[in-house]
Amino acid sequence: MCAHQPQCPAIDSPAAHIVAAHPEQGWSLLCDGTVVFDDTGELLPDGRVVQPRRATAAGLAVAA
């Protein structure tokens, strides 16, 4: 999806950067094709879904 060099990192790498941000809608598009949602969920380019990880009162992340 991205044309910069070196090529974009793998989908599971945290190094991808934002190419389109829509905070008013609660999502951003990364250069590797991943859509990241403000609730920490993700929609990967291959169609897989990463469930949101919300913080608990104790500060630990749990799957919703």
C-alpha positions in Angstrom: 0.0 0.0 0.0 2.8 2.4 0.8 5.4 3.5 -1.7 8.2 4.7 0.6 11.6 3.2 0.9 12.4 1.1 2.8 9.2 -0.8 2.4 6.6 -0.7 5.2 7.1 -3.0 8.2 5.2 -6.2 8.6 1.6 -6.1 9.8 2.6 -7.2 13.3 5.3 -4.6 13.7 4.6 -1.4 15.6 6.8 0.7 13.3 4.1 1.6 10.7 3.1 5.3 10.5 -0.3 7.0 10.1 -1.1 8.1 6.5 -4.7 9.2 7.2 -6.1 10.2 10.6 -9.8 10.7 11.3 -10.0 11.4 15.1 -13.5 12.8 14.7 -14.5 9.3 13.5 -12.2 7.4 15.9 -9.8 5.7 13.4 -6.5 6.0 11.6 -5.1 4.3 8.5 -1.5 3.1 8.8 1.0 2.8 5.9 0.8 -1.0 6.0 -2.9 -1.0 5.4 -4.0 -1.5 9.0 -7.0 0.5 10.3 -6.5 1.3 14.0 -9.4 2.4 16.1 -9.3 4.7 19.1 -10.6 1.9 21.4 -7.4 0.1 20.5 -9.1 -2.4 18.2 -7.6 -3.0 14.7 -8.7 -4.2 11.3 -5.8 -5.8 9.5 -5.4 -5.7 5.7 -6.1 -9.4 5.4 -9.5 -9.0 7.1 -8.5 -10.3 10.6 -9.8 -8.3 13.6 -7.8 -7.5 16.7 -10.2 -7.0 19.5 -10.0 -3.8 21.6 -7.8 -3.9 24.7 -9.5 -1.7 27.3 -7.8 -0.8 30.6 -9.4 -2.0 33.8 -9.5 -0.1 37.1 -6.3 -1.8 38.1 -4.6 -0.5 35.0 -4.3 -3.9 33.3 -5.4 -4.4 29.7 -8.2 -6.9 29.1 -9.9 -8.1 25.9 -13.4 -6.8 25.5 
